[in-house]
Amino acid sequence: MAATLGSVDVVRVKSKFTFLRKALRAMGTLVPFPALPKMGNGTSNLSVTIGPDFAPIMKYSLRAKHNYMYMFDCWPQNTDWVIDFTRIFRIDAVFFSAKQAADRFNERNKRSSCKGLWVPEGIHADSYRYYAPEQKEIDVLEFGRRYDDYHNEIVEPLRQAGVTHLYSKGKELLFKTDDDFIGGLAKSKISLCFPSSLTHPERAGDVSTMTLRYLQSMVSKCLIVGKLPYDMQYLFDYNPVVEIDEQNPAGQLLEILHNFDQYQELIERNYQRVLSHHRWAHRIQTMQHSMEQNH
């Protein structure tokens, strides 16, 4: 399925993964894509995919004069596949959500003029909400990928301390609807966030990127406790994450909750930074500029 936005066709790659559908909806529906100017006599095609799933892209790339891809989750083992595809189908540029993926692509791509460009994930901030600290009913929230080694250290101490600690148990869904999720995040004080390189190193390798959960937590005015992804060193001129105390993980969380007011300045700073620098509209402007420069 494709939708024409200005002179750019955006391909919506079908996927069984709910988080990908949400990402594509955020990019293609919730965000007002700026209409790109006409580029020559043909159109430009922007295909969005996760990893090297190229079948849906091929259908549309053959019809366009210029082709671009935005790729989530390009892990180290996928780099050569992506390079081969860009050469065969004459892709003009690939926008990677992870900086390390873009850097690795450019280092290893010796066969084509296609460039790898880093465009980190963004967020449609208006879709989220937040509550005042005194209205937040969830003390600690774990959603999405979980860092099990850390989780196992904090579960019992937090339970014994009477802390409201919300996380998935088994295969049950933590939130049944998008609205439930947005509301739950808005009511949470602490959001635990870790990059995939730490939670799933067998898949992600050394790719440590800022995922959507970091941005979701910030616009919901949660305090992020976890690990700073590699990418975020280049996106923030300060550390927006409270790094975990690996020697005393539960004690650190209890101390933070006891002194939660002291973290309001950081929470607000993170919120404002996302609004001013990390919306999808900012990312689209970056991609638009790159496409214009390429012609």
RALINCOR-V670732 format. One record per run of one state. SS is the DSSP state (a for helix, b for strand, c for the rest). FROM is the first residue (numbers start at 1). TO is the last residue. If there is no record, write none. Layout:
SS_FROM_TO / SS_FROM_TO
//
This chain:
c_1_1 / b_2_6 / c_7_7 / b_8_12 / c_13_17 / a_18_30 / c_31_35 / b_36_36 / c_37_38 / b_39_39 / c_40_41 / b_42_42 / c_43_43 / b_44_50 / c_51_54 / a_55_61 / c_62_65 / b_66_72 / c_73_75 / a_76_88 / c_89_92 / b_93_96 / c_97_98 / a_99_108 / c_109_114 / b_115_118 / c_119_122 / b_123_123 / c_124_124 / a_125_127 / c_128_132 / a_133_135 / c_136_137 / b_138_141 / c_142_147 / a_148_160 / c_161_164 / b_165_166 / c_167_177 / a_178_186 / c_187_187 / b_188_193 / c_194_195 / a_196_199 / c_200_200 / a_201_204 / c_205_211 / a_212_219 / c_220_222 / b_223_226 / c_227_231 / a_232_235 / c_236_241 / b_242_243 / c_244_248 / a_249_258 / c_259_259 / a_260_277 / c_278_278 / b_279_279 / a_280_293 / c_294_295
//
